[in-house]
Amino acid sequence: QVQLVESGGGLVQSGESLRLSCAAAGTSFRGYFMAWYRQTPGNQRELVARISTSGGTRYADSVKGRFTISRDNAEKTVDLQMVALRPEDTAVYYCNSWPTVQFSWGQGTQVTVSS
């Protein structure tokens, strides 16, 4: 089974930035639409951003203009650049394919934004 590993989360203040990264041990994401999702306690996982195989991107309205999803040329990582973070962005962030989940979920990376 492919193991996804998310990293880059942390505790920041409102208005600051973080860059999340997702890697898959032993494989690449080539051929897959990839996405970042986030989840808060008691809520369902929600789609934050997605990127097509050709680099086309789409964002949730709540993060549009602040988050940027990207993928590297070797298709080994998918990143999420987050700026102007808000307390409501606090969540555990996960990556996976889109629209169907093709990989086992990783442990995610916690992002906490203090006001």
MOPAC internal coordinates of N, CA, C and O (Angstrom, degrees):
PM7 1SCF
backbone

  N    0.0000 0     0.00 0     0.00 0    0    0    0
  C    1.4536 1     0.00 0     0.00 0    1    0    0
  C    1.5204 1   109.72 1     0.00 0    2    1    0
  O    1.2310 1   120.67 1   -41.48 1    3    2    1
  N    1.3220 1   116.33 1   138.52 1    3    2    1
  C    1.4471 1   121.15 1   178.77 1    5    3    2
  C    1.5201 1   109.06 1   -73.70 1    6    5    3
  O    1.2310 1   121.11 1   -48.39 1    7    6    5
  N    1.3204 1   115.49 1   131.61 1    7    6    5
  C    1.4560 1   120.85 1   179.40 1    9    7    6
  C    1.5196 1   109.27 1  -104.49 1   10    9    7
  O    1.2310 1   121.33 1   -57.55 1   11   10    9
  N    1.3297 1   115.06 1   122.45 1   11   10    9
  C    1.4538 1   120.27 1   176.09 1   13   11   10
  C    1.5152 1   109.13 1   -91.54 1   14   13   11
  O    1.2310 1   121.03 1   -39.82 1   15   14   13
  N    1.3200 1   115.63 1   140.18 1   15   14   13
  C    1.4562 1   120.74 1   179.31 1   17   15   14
  C    1.5176 1   108.58 1  -128.77 1   18   17   15
  O    1.2310 1   121.41 1   -63.93 1   19   18   17
  N    1.3286 1   114.90 1   116.07 1   19   18   17
  C    1.4562 1   120.89 1   176.99 1   21   19   18
  C    1.5175 1   109.46 1   -99.81 1   22   21   19
  O    1.2310 1   120.76 1   -34.32 1   23   22   21
  N    1.3216 1   116.15 1   145.68 1   23   22   21
  C    1.4662 1   120.72 1   179.98 1   25   23   22
  C    1.5147 1   109.62 1  -150.50 1   26   25   23
  O    1.2310 1   121.43 1   -11.87 1   27   26   25
  N    1.3311 1   114.87 1   168.13 1   27   26   25
  C    1.4538 1   120.58 1   173.79 1   29   27   26
  C    1.5128 1   115.51 1   105.30 1   30   29   27
  O    1.2310 1   120.11 1   174.54 1   31   30   29
  N    1.3167 1   117.39 1    -5.46 1   31   30   29
  C    1.4580 1   119.27 1   179.83 1   33   31   30
  C    1.5156 1   112.07 1   -71.45 1   34   33   31
  O    1.2310 1   121.10 1    -4.67 1   35   34   33
  N    1.3201 1   115.50 1   175.33 1   35   34   33
  C    1.4497 1   119.86 1   178.87 1   37   35   34
  C    1.5028 1   111.46 1   169.74 1   38   37   35
  O    1.2310 1   121.56 1     8.11 1   39   38   37
  N    1.3249 1   114.62 1  -171.89 1   39   38   37
  C    1.4555 1   122.41 1   178.36 1   41   39   38
  C    1.5223 1   108.49 1  -104.57 1   42   41   39
  O    1.2310 1   120.63 1   -59.16 1   43   42   41
  N    1.3126 1   116.39 1   120.84 1   43   42   41
  C    1.4555 1   121.49 1   179.60 1   45   43   42
  C    1.5165 1   109.54 1  -132.96 1   46   45   43
  O    1.2310 1   121.21 1   -12.13 1   47   46   45
  N    1.3301 1   115.29 1   167.87 1   47   46   45
  C    1.4583 1   119.84 1   176.05 1   49   47   46
  C    1.5202 1   109.78 1   -93.33 1   50   49   47
  O    1.2310 1   121.46 1   -21.19 1   51   50   49
  N    1.2903 1   114.80 1   158.81 1   51   50   49
  C    1.4558 1   120.75 1   178.14 1   53   51   50
  C    1.5315 1   109.39 1   -54.24 1   54   53   51
  O    1.2310 1   121.37 1   -45.75 1   55   54   53
  N    1.3490 1   114.98 1   134.25 1   55   54   53
  C    1.4541 1   120.76 1  -179.48 1   57   55   54
  C    1.5137 1   115.05 1    95.10 1   58   57   55
  O    1.2310 1   120.78 1   166.80 1   59   58   57
  N    1.3172 1   116.11 1   -13.20 1   59   58   57
  C    1.4657 1   119.67 1  -179.51 1   61   59   58
  C    1.5280 1   111.46 1   -85.21 1   62   61   59
  O    1.2310 1   121.56 1     0.89 1   63   62   61
  N    1.3271 1   114.62 1  -179.11 1   63   62   61
  C    1.4646 1   120.48 1  -174.03 1   65   63   62
  C    1.5232 1   111.36 1  -125.53 1   66   65   63
  O    1.2310 1   121.51 1   -23.72 1   67   66   65
  N    1.3279 1   114.73 1   156.28 1   67   66   65
  C    1.4563 1   123.11 1   171.64 1   69   67   66
  C    1.5128 1   108.57 1  -144.64 1   70   69   67
  O    1.2310 1   121.36 1   -25.45 1   71   70   69
  N    1.3226 1   115.00 1   154.55 1   71   70   69
  C    1.4613 1   120.33 1   173.65 1   73   71   70
  C    1.5146 1   108.30 1  -125.11 1   74   73   71
  O    1.2310 1   121.07 1   -61.25 1   75   74   73
  N    1.3135 1   115.57 1   118.75 1   75   74   73
  C    1.4539 1   121.73 1   178.64 1   77   75   74
  C    1.5255 1   109.58 1   -95.87 1   78   77   75
  O    1.2310 1   121.16 1   -30.53 1   79   78   77
  N    1.3198 1   115.38 1   149.47 1   79   78   77
  C    1.4582 1   120.20 1   177.91 1   81   79   78
  C    1.5186 1   109.58 1  -134.37 1   82   81   79
  O    1.2310 1   121.02 1   -34.09 1   83   82   81
  N    1.3032 1   115.65 1   145.91 1   83   82   81
  C    1.4620 1   122.58 1   179.45 1   85   83   82
  C    1.5255 1   108.40 1  -129.85 1   86   85   83
  O    1.2310 1   121.06 1   -49.15 1   87   86   85
  N    1.3168 1   115.57 1   130.85 1   87   86   85
  C    1.4579 1   120.40 1   178.22 1   89   87   86
  C    1.5246 1   109.32 1  -131.79 1   90   89   87
  O    1.2310 1   121.20 1   -27.43 1   91   90   89
  N    1.3127 1   115.31 1   152.57 1   91   90   89
  C    1.4634 1   121.09 1   177.37 1   93   91   90
  C    1.5172 1   108.67 1  -117.88 1   94   93   91
  O    1.2310 1   120.98 1   -63.49 1   95   94   93
  N    1.3004 1   115.72 1   116.51 1   95   94   93
  C    1.4534 1   120.26 1  -178.24 1   97   95   94
  C    1.5196 1   110.52 1   -64.79 1   98   97   95
  O    1.2310 1   121.26 1   -55.95 1   99   98   97
  N    1.3440 1   115.19 1   124.05 1   99   98   97
  C    1.4515 1   119.39 1   171.87 1  101   99   98
  C    1.5066 1   117.03 1    82.04 1  102  101   99
  O    1.2310 1   120.37 1  -174.42 1  103  102  101
  N    1.3187 1   116.89 1     5.58 1  103  102  101
  C    1.4644 1   117.96 1   179.35 1  105  103  102
  C    1.5173 1   109.15 1  -153.19 1  106  105  103
  O    1.2310 1   120.68 1    -2.30 1  107  106  105
  N    1.3072 1   116.30 1   177.70 1  107  106  105
  C    1.4531 1   120.22 1   176.42 1  109  107  106
  C    1.5202 1   108.54 1  -123.12 1  110  109  107
  O    1.2310 1   121.36 1   -10.62 1  111  110  109
  N    1.3173 1   115.01 1   169.38 1  111  110  109
  C    1.4509 1   120.85 1   178.42 1  113  111  110
  C    1.5253 1   111.75 1   -95.43 1  114  113  111
  O    1.2310 1   120.76 1  -172.96 1  115  114  113
  N    1.3306 1   116.14 1     7.04 1  115  114  113
  C    1.4542 1   118.85 1  -176.89 1  117  115  114
  C    1.5200 1   109.81 1   -57.12 1  118  117  115
  O    1.2310 1   120.51 1   -47.59 1  119  118  117
  N    1.3046 1   116.63 1   132.41 1  119  118  117
  C    1.4549 1   121.29 1   178.61 1  121  119  118
  C    1.5066 1   113.80 1    94.33 1  122  121  119
  O    1.2310 1   120.05 1   172.14 1  123  122  121
  N    1.3243 1   117.51 1    -7.86 1  123  122  121
  C    1.4509 1   121.08 1  -179.57 1  125  123  122
  C    1.5310 1   111.25 1  -112.15 1  126  125  123
  O    1.2310 1   120.89 1   -40.88 1  127  126  125
  N    1.3270 1   115.90 1   139.12 1  127  126  125
  C    1.4470 1   119.62 1   161.20 1  129  127  126
  C    1.5314 1   105.03 1   -69.61 1  130  129  127
  O    1.2310 1   120.62 1   -43.68 1  131  130  129
  N    1.3313 1   116.41 1   136.32 1  131  130  129
  C    1.4554 1   119.87 1  -179.69 1  133  131  130
  C    1.5249 1   109.65 1  -121.05 1  134  133  131
  O    1.2310 1   121.04 1   -21.35 1  135  134  133
  N    1.3164 1   115.61 1   158.65 1  135  134  133
  C    1.4501 1   119.59 1  -176.21 1  137  135  134
  C    1.5233 1   110.87 1  -150.44 1  138  137  135
  O    1.2310 1   121.81 1   -21.79 1  139  138  137
  N    1.3063 1   114.14 1   158.21 1  139  138  137
  C    1.4506 1   122.69 1   167.74 1  141  139  138
  C    1.5193 1   107.97 1  -107.62 1  142  141  139
  O    1.2310 1   121.59 1   -43.05 1  143  142  141
  N    1.3221 1   114.55 1   136.95 1  143  142  141
  C    1.4460 1   122.88 1   178.07 1  145  143  142
  C    1.5336 1   107.31 1  -123.95 1  146  145  143
  O    1.2310 1   120.60 1   -16.59 1  147  146  145
  N    1.3260 1   116.46 1   163.41 1  147  146  145
  C    1.4614 1   120.00 1   173.59 1  149  147  146
  C    1.5165 1   109.54 1  -143.05 1  150  149  147
  O    1.2310 1   122.26 1   -25.10 1  151  150  149
  N    1.3250 1   113.28 1   154.90 1  151  150  149
  C    1.4611 1   119.08 1  -177.51 1  153  151  150
  C    1.5157 1   109.44 1  -143.94 1  154  153  151
  O    1.2310 1   121.28 1   -43.58 1  155  154  153
  N    1.3245 1   115.16 1   136.42 1  155  154  153
  C    1.4564 1   122.35 1   173.31 1  157  155  154
  C    1.5184 1   108.22 1  -112.68 1  158  157  155
  O    1.2310 1   120.16 1   -22.95 1  159  158  157
  N    1.3245 1   117.30 1   157.05 1  159  158  157
  C    1.4653 1   120.40 1  -176.42 1  161  159  158
  C    1.5217 1   112.42 1   -54.57 1  162  161  159
  O    1.2310 1   120.81 1   -49.20 1  163  162  161
  N    1.3133 1   116.06 1   130.80 1  163  162  161
  C    1.4539 1   121.21 1   176.81 1  165  163  162
  C    1.5150 1   114.40 1    83.03 1  166  165  163
  O    1.2310 1   120.44 1  -179.71 1  167  166  165
  N    1.3057 1   116.76 1     0.29 1  167  166  165
  C    1.4714 1   120.57 1  -178.16 1  169  167  166
  C    1.5194 1   111.13 1  -120.72 1  170  169  167
  O    1.2310 1   121.36 1   -20.21 1  171  170  169
  N    1.3117 1   115.00 1   159.79 1  171  170  169
  C    1.4602 1   119.61 1   177.49 1  173  171  170
  C    1.5246 1   110.24 1   -76.26 1  174  173  171
  O    1.2310 1   121.90 1   -23.76 1  175  174  173
  N    1.3090 1   113.98 1   156.24 1  175  174  173
  C    1.4494 1   119.78 1   175.28 1  177  175  174
  C    1.5262 1   108.85 1   -65.41 1  178  177  175
  O    1.2310 1   120.30 1   -44.81 1  179  178  177
  N    1.3281 1   117.03 1   135.19 1  179  178  177
  C    1.4551 1   119.94 1  -179.04 1  181  179  178
  C    1.5269 1   109.99 1  -120.39 1  182  181  179
  O    1.2310 1   121.82 1   -30.79 1  183  182  181
  N    1.3189 1   114.11 1   149.21 1  183  182  181
  C    1.4557 1   120.54 1   178.51 1  185  183  182
  C    1.5169 1   109.74 1   -76.72 1  186  185  183
  O    1.2310 1   120.65 1   -50.15 1  187  186  185
  N    1.3178 1   116.36 1   129.85 1  187  186  185
  C    1.4597 1   121.78 1  -179.72 1  189  187  186
  C    1.5288 1   110.45 1  -102.79 1  190  189  187
  O    1.2310 1   120.85 1   133.22 1  191  190  189
  N    1.3265 1   115.97 1   -46.78 1  191  190  189
  C    1.4644 1   120.42 1  -176.75 1  193  191  190
  C    1.5166 1   108.46 1  -158.31 1  194  193  191
  O    1.2310 1   120.84 1   -29.00 1  195  194  193
  N    1.3168 1   116.00 1   151.00 1  195  194  193
  C    1.4476 1   119.69 1   176.53 1  197  195  194
  C    1.5189 1   109.98 1  -139.79 1  198  197  195
  O    1.2310 1   121.15 1   -23.37 1  199  198  197
  N    1.3409 1   115.41 1   156.63 1  199  198  197
  C    1.4511 1   120.89 1  -179.03 1  201  199  198
  C    1.5176 1   108.72 1  -138.73 1  202  201  199
  O    1.2310 1   121.19 1   -45.99 1  203  202  201
  N    1.3142 1   115.33 1   134.01 1  203  202  201
  C    1.4583 1   120.46 1  -177.93 1  205  203  202
  C    1.5340 1   110.26 1   -81.16 1  206  205  203
  O    1.2310 1   121.28 1    -4.31 1  207  206  205
  N    1.3146 1   115.16 1   175.69 1  207  206  205
  C    1.4581 1   119.77 1   178.64 1  209  207  206
  C    1.5329 1   111.53 1   -65.92 1  210  209  207
  O    1.2310 1   120.50 1   155.84 1  211  210  209
  N    1.3257 1   116.64 1   -24.16 1  211  210  209
  C    1.4624 1   120.50 1   179.88 1  213  211  210
  C    1.5196 1   112.72 1   -97.56 1  214  213  211
  O    1.2310 1   120.31 1  -177.29 1  215  214  213
  N    1.3410 1   117.01 1     2.71 1  215  214  213
  C    1.4524 1   120.44 1   176.06 1  217  215  214
  C    1.5109 1   116.01 1    98.39 1  218  217  215
  O    1.2310 1   119.99 1  -178.74 1  219  218  217
  N    1.3159 1   117.63 1     1.26 1  219  218  217
  C    1.4505 1   120.05 1   176.10 1  221  219  218
  C    1.5162 1   110.70 1   -68.57 1  222  221  219
  O    1.2310 1   120.39 1   -38.56 1  223  222  221
  N    1.3117 1   116.85 1   141.44 1  223  222  221
  C    1.4740 1   120.69 1  -173.99 1  225  223  222
  C    1.5244 1   112.00 1  -125.18 1  226  225  223
  O    1.2310 1   121.48 1   -26.88 1  227  226  225
  N    1.3043 1   114.76 1   153.12 1  227  226  225
  C    1.4684 1   123.30 1   173.98 1  229  227  226
  C    1.5273 1   107.54 1  -141.41 1  230  229  227
  O    1.2310 1   121.04 1   -32.66 1  231  230  229
  N    1.3431 1   115.61 1   147.34 1  231  230  229
  C    1.4512 1   120.47 1  -176.39 1  233  231  230
  C    1.5148 1   111.30 1  -133.09 1  234  233  231
  O    1.2310 1   121.11 1   -28.48 1  235  234  233
  N    1.3173 1   115.48 1   151.52 1  235  234  233
  C    1.4469 1   120.14 1   169.83 1  237  235  234
  C    1.5250 1   107.79 1   -65.76 1  238  237  235
  O    1.2310 1   120.85 1   -32.59 1  239  238  237
  N    1.3144 1   115.97 1   147.41 1  239  238  237
  C    1.4672 1   120.30 1  -178.04 1  241  239  238
  C    1.5224 1   111.33 1   -56.62 1  242  241  239
  O    1.2310 1   120.07 1   145.87 1  243  242  241
  N    1.3188 1   117.47 1   -34.13 1  243  242  241
  C    1.4553 1   121.44 1  -175.33 1  245  243  242
  C    1.5274 1   113.42 1   -68.64 1  246  245  243
  O    1.2310 1   120.22 1   161.18 1  247  246  245
  N    1.3250 1   117.19 1   -18.82 1  247  246  245
  C    1.4695 1   119.24 1  -177.57 1  249  247  246
  C    1.5206 1   112.29 1  -117.91 1  250  249  247
  O    1.2310 1   120.39 1   176.74 1  251  250  249
  N    1.3151 1   116.86 1    -3.26 1  251  250  249
  C    1.4660 1   120.53 1  -176.59 1  253  251  250
  C    1.5326 1   110.21 1   -57.78 1  254  253  251
  O    1.2310 1   121.06 1   -47.80 1  255  254  253
  N    1.3247 1   115.58 1   132.20 1  255  254  253
  C    1.4598 1   120.55 1  -179.60 1  257  255  254
  C    1.5183 1   114.08 1    87.74 1  258  257  255
  O    1.2310 1   120.43 1   168.98 1  259  258  257
  N    1.3254 1   116.79 1   -11.02 1  259  258  257
  C    1.4695 1   120.19 1  -179.52 1  261  259  258
  C    1.5305 1   112.08 1  -116.85 1  262  261  259
  O    1.2310 1   120.17 1   149.56 1  263  262  261
  N    1.3185 1   117.29 1   -30.44 1  263  262  261
  C    1.4651 1   121.59 1  -178.22 1  265  263  262
  C    1.5200 1   109.46 1  -109.59 1  266  265  263
  O    1.2310 1   121.16 1   -33.74 1  267  266  265
  N    1.3322 1   115.40 1   146.26 1  267  266  265
  C    1.4597 1   121.43 1   176.65 1  269  267  266
  C    1.5237 1   109.14 1  -134.81 1  270  269  267
  O    1.2310 1   121.04 1   -57.83 1  271  270  269
  N    1.3111 1   115.62 1   122.17 1  271  270  269
  C    1.4596 1   120.79 1   177.84 1  273  271  270
  C    1.5271 1   108.78 1   -96.90 1  274  273  271
  O    1.2310 1   120.66 1   -36.26 1  275  274  273
  N    1.3205 1   116.35 1   143.74 1  275  274  273
  C    1.4613 1   120.01 1   179.61 1  277  275  274
  C    1.5221 1   109.04 1  -149.53 1  278  277  275
  O    1.2310 1   121.51 1   -16.65 1  279  278  277
  N    1.3209 1   114.72 1   163.35 1  279  278  277
  C    1.4654 1   119.81 1   177.39 1  281  279  278
  C    1.5187 1   107.75 1  -137.87 1  282  281  279
  O    1.2310 1   119.91 1   -33.14 1  283  282  281
  N    1.3213 1   117.78 1   146.86 1  283  282  281
  C    1.4643 1   118.07 1  -174.82 1  285  283  282
  C    1.5158 1   110.58 1   -86.14 1  286  285  283
  O    1.2310 1   120.85 1   -13.37 1  287  286  285
  N    1.3422 1   115.98 1   166.63 1  287  286  285
  C    1.4605 1   120.89 1  -173.41 1  289  287  286
  C    1.5237 1   112.74 1   -65.87 1  290  289  287
  O    1.2310 1   120.68 1   151.06 1  291  290  289
  N    1.2770 1   116.31 1   -28.94 1  291  290  289
  C    1.4621 1   119.65 1   179.47 1  293  291  290
  C    1.5194 1   111.80 1   -87.14 1  294  293  291
  O    1.2310 1   121.49 1  -178.74 1  295  294  293
  N    1.3230 1   114.75 1     1.26 1  295  294  293
  C    1.4607 1   120.47 1   176.77 1  297  295  294
  C    1.5190 1   113.17 1    59.14 1  298  297  295
  O    1.2310 1   121.84 1  -147.69 1  299  298  297
  N    1.3223 1   114.08 1    32.31 1  299  298  297
  C    1.4559 1   116.77 1  -179.51 1  301  299  298
  C    1.5204 1   113.20 1   -98.63 1  302  301  299
  O    1.2310 1   120.68 1   158.97 1  303  302  301
  N    1.3416 1   116.31 1   -21.03 1  303  302  301
  C    1.4631 1   118.84 1   179.77 1  305  303  302
  C    1.5200 1   110.86 1  -138.44 1  306  305  303
  O    1.2310 1   122.20 1   -25.22 1  307  306  305
  N    1.3062 1   113.40 1   154.78 1  307  306  305
  C    1.4563 1   121.79 1   173.35 1  309  307  306
  C    1.5227 1   106.38 1  -126.99 1  310  309  307
  O    1.2310 1   120.35 1   -55.21 1  311  310  309
  N    1.3092 1   116.93 1   124.79 1  311  310  309
  C    1.4618 1   121.30 1  -175.95 1  313  311  310
  C    1.5246 1   111.62 1  -111.42 1  314  313  311
  O    1.2310 1   121.81 1   -20.97 1  315  314  313
  N    1.3208 1   114.13 1   159.03 1  315  314  313
  C    1.4589 1   121.02 1   174.14 1  317  315  314
  C    1.5226 1   107.64 1  -134.55 1  318  317  315
  O    1.2310 1   120.73 1   -71.31 1  319  318  317
  N    1.3167 1   116.21 1   108.69 1  319  318  317
  C    1.4566 1   122.11 1   175.88 1  321  319  318
  C    1.5198 1   107.81 1   -87.97 1  322  321  319
  O    1.2310 1   120.81 1   -56.02 1  323  322  321
  N    1.3240 1   116.06 1   123.98 1  323  322  321
  C    1.4598 1   120.77 1  -177.76 1  325  323  322
  C    1.5214 1   108.91 1  -121.20 1  326  325  323
  O    1.2310 1   120.32 1   -56.07 1  327  326  325
  N    1.3153 1   116.99 1   123.93 1  327  326  325
  C    1.4553 1   122.16 1   176.50 1  329  327  326
  C    1.5122 1   109.23 1  -122.06 1  330  329  327
  O    1.2310 1   121.34 1   -13.52 1  331  330  329
  N    1.3185 1   115.04 1   166.48 1  331  330  329
  C    1.4642 1   120.83 1   178.98 1  333  331  330
  C    1.5251 1   111.02 1    49.39 1  334  333  331
  O    1.2310 1   121.04 1  -132.07 1  335  334  333
  N    1.3140 1   115.61 1    47.93 1  335  334  333
  C    1.4592 1   119.87 1  -176.84 1  337  335  334
  C    1.5177 1   111.67 1   -64.25 1  338  337  335
  O    1.2310 1   121.41 1   -31.93 1  339  338  337
  N    1.3277 1   114.90 1   148.07 1  339  338  337
  C    1.4587 1   123.16 1  -178.30 1  341  339  338
  C    1.5246 1   108.74 1  -123.30 1  342  341  339
  O    1.2310 1   120.44 1   -23.32 1  343  342  341
  N    1.3285 1   116.77 1   156.68 1  343  342  341
  C    1.4698 1   118.92 1   177.90 1  345  343  342
  C    1.5257 1   112.77 1   -55.07 1  346  345  343
  O    1.2310 1   120.01 1   146.96 1  347  346  345
  N    1.3321 1   117.59 1   -33.04 1  347  346  345
  C    1.4672 1   120.25 1  -179.95 1  349  347  346
  C    1.5306 1   113.10 1   -71.41 1  350  349  347
  O    1.2310 1   119.96 1   172.81 1  351  350  349
  N    1.3286 1   117.68 1    -7.19 1  351  350  349
  C    1.4710 1   120.65 1   174.27 1  353  351  350
  C    1.5284 1   111.27 1   -82.94 1  354  353  351
  O    1.2310 1   120.13 1   173.11 1  355  354  353
  N    1.3153 1   117.35 1    -6.89 1  355  354  353
  C    1.4630 1   121.06 1   178.97 1  357  355  354
  C    1.5166 1   110.37 1   -60.13 1  358  357  355
  O    1.2310 1   120.87 1   -55.77 1  359  358  357
  N    1.3335 1   115.94 1   124.23 1  359  358  357
  C    1.4643 1   121.68 1  -176.88 1  361  359  358
  C    1.5225 1   108.59 1  -178.50 1  362  361  359
  O    1.2310 1   121.18 1    -7.36 1  363  362  361
  N    1.3046 1   115.34 1   172.64 1  363  362  361
  C    1.4679 1   121.24 1   167.12 1  365  363  362
  C    1.5193 1   106.67 1   -92.75 1  366  365  363
  O    1.2310 1   120.39 1   -51.19 1  367  366  365
  N    1.2988 1   116.86 1   128.81 1  367  366  365
  C    1.4559 1   122.68 1  -176.30 1  369  367  366
  C    1.5285 1   109.72 1  -105.69 1  370  369  367
  O    1.2310 1   121.57 1   -45.25 1  371  370  369
  N    1.3322 1   114.60 1   134.75 1  371  370  369
  C    1.4532 1   122.77 1  -179.05 1  373  371  370
  C    1.5323 1   109.89 1  -128.44 1  374  373  371
  O    1.2310 1   120.88 1   -25.16 1  375  374  373
  N    1.3138 1   115.92 1   154.84 1  375  374  373
  C    1.4614 1   119.38 1   169.93 1  377  375  374
  C    1.5246 1   108.52 1  -116.70 1  378  377  375
  O    1.2310 1   121.27 1   -23.34 1  379  378  377
  N    1.2919 1   115.17 1   156.66 1  379  378  377
  C    1.4562 1   122.72 1   174.26 1  381  379  378
  C    1.5150 1   108.01 1  -174.17 1  382  381  379
  O    1.2310 1   120.81 1    -1.75 1  383  382  381
  N    1.3020 1   116.06 1   178.25 1  383  382  381
  C    1.4555 1   120.12 1   178.85 1  385  383  382
  C    1.5271 1   109.04 1   -76.87 1  386  385  383
  O    1.2310 1   121.51 1   -12.36 1  387  386  385
  N    1.3105 1   114.72 1   167.64 1  387  386  385
  C    1.4666 1   122.28 1   179.47 1  389  387  386
  C    1.5061 1   107.46 1  -144.18 1  390  389  387
  O    1.2310 1   116.93 1   -34.28 1  391  390  389
  N    1.3208 1   123.44 1   145.72 1  391  390  389
  C    1.4623 1   124.82 1     0.64 1  393  391  390
  C    1.5168 1   114.56 1   -82.23 1  394  393  391
  O    1.2310 1   120.65 1   163.88 1  395  394  393
  N    1.3307 1   116.36 1   -16.12 1  395  394  393
  C    1.4643 1   117.31 1   177.78 1  397  395  394
  C    1.5227 1   108.95 1  -103.74 1  398  397  395
  O    1.2310 1   121.25 1   -37.05 1  399  398  397
  N    1.3118 1   115.21 1   142.95 1  399  398  397
  C    1.4579 1   121.41 1   179.82 1  401  399  398
  C    1.5218 1   108.48 1   -79.11 1  402  401  399
  O    1.2310 1   121.58 1   -65.80 1  403  402  401
  N    1.3247 1   114.59 1   114.20 1  403  402  401
  C    1.4623 1   119.85 1  -176.26 1  405  403  402
  C    1.5256 1   112.83 1  -100.96 1  406  405  403
  O    1.2310 1   120.98 1   162.90 1  407  406  405
  N    1.3285 1   115.73 1   -17.10 1  407  406  405
  C    1.4611 1   120.27 1  -175.60 1  409  407  406
  C    1.5224 1   109.87 1  -116.44 1  410  409  407
  O    1.2310 1   120.85 1   -23.28 1  411  410  409
  N    1.3196 1   115.97 1   156.72 1  411  410  409
  C    1.4501 1   119.48 1   172.97 1  413  411  410
  C    1.5285 1   108.76 1   -66.29 1  414  413  411
  O    1.2310 1   120.98 1   -37.56 1  415  414  413
  N    1.3093 1   115.74 1   142.44 1  415  414  413
  C    1.4651 1   119.58 1   179.31 1  417  415  414
  C    1.5220 1   110.29 1   -67.10 1  418  417  415
  O    1.2310 1   121.24 1   -42.40 1  419  418  417
  N    1.3427 1   115.24 1   137.60 1  419  418  417
  C    1.4450 1   120.05 1   172.67 1  421  419  418
  C    1.5192 1   110.59 1   -80.54 1  422  421  419
  O    1.2310 1   121.14 1     9.43 1  423  422  421
  N    1.3135 1   115.42 1  -170.57 1  423  422  421
  C    1.4616 1   119.44 1  -178.95 1  425  423  422
  C    1.5194 1   112.12 1   -82.98 1  426  425  423
  O    1.2310 1   120.33 1   168.09 1  427  426  425
  N    1.3091 1   116.97 1   -11.91 1  427  426  425
  C    1.4488 1   119.95 1   179.83 1  429  427  426
  C    1.5229 1   111.74 1    78.83 1  430  429  427
  O    1.2310 1   121.59 1    -6.51 1  431  430  429
  N    1.3277 1   114.57 1   173.49 1  431  430  429
  C    1.4575 1   120.50 1   177.26 1  433  431  430
  C    1.5222 1   107.93 1  -133.62 1  434  433  431
  O    1.2310 1   120.89 1   -49.71 1  435  434  433
  N    1.3127 1   115.89 1   130.29 1  435  434  433
  C    1.4619 1   121.38 1  -175.02 1  437  435  434
  C    1.5215 1   110.82 1   -80.47 1  438  437  435
  O    1.2310 1   121.47 1   -50.68 1  439  438  437
  N    1.3096 1   114.80 1   129.32 1  439  438  437
  C    1.4625 1   121.81 1   172.81 1  441  439  438
  C    1.5206 1   107.25 1  -116.18 1  442  441  439
  O    1.2310 1   120.64 1   -56.21 1  443  442  441
  N    1.3094 1   116.37 1   123.79 1  443  442  441
  C    1.4541 1   121.72 1   178.68 1  445  443  442
  C    1.5176 1   108.25 1  -125.62 1  446  445  443
  O    1.2310 1   121.01 1   -56.47 1  447  446  445
  N    1.3249 1   115.68 1   123.53 1  447  446  445
  C    1.4575 1   121.32 1  -178.79 1  449  447  446
  C    1.5252 1   108.29 1  -115.42 1  450  449  447
  O    1.2310 1   120.90 1   -61.67 1  451  450  449
  N    1.3017 1   115.88 1   118.33 1  451  450  449
  C    1.4669 1   120.07 1  -179.94 1  453  451  450
  C    1.5233 1   109.54 1   -94.08 1  454  453  451
  O    1.2310 1   121.58 1   -30.42 1  455  454  453
  N    1.3302 1   114.57 1   149.58 1  455  454  453
  C    1.4723 1   119.36 1  -178.08 1  457  455  454
  C    1.5174 1   110.97 1   -88.44 1  458  457  455
  O    1.2310 1   120.10 1   180.00 1  459  458  457

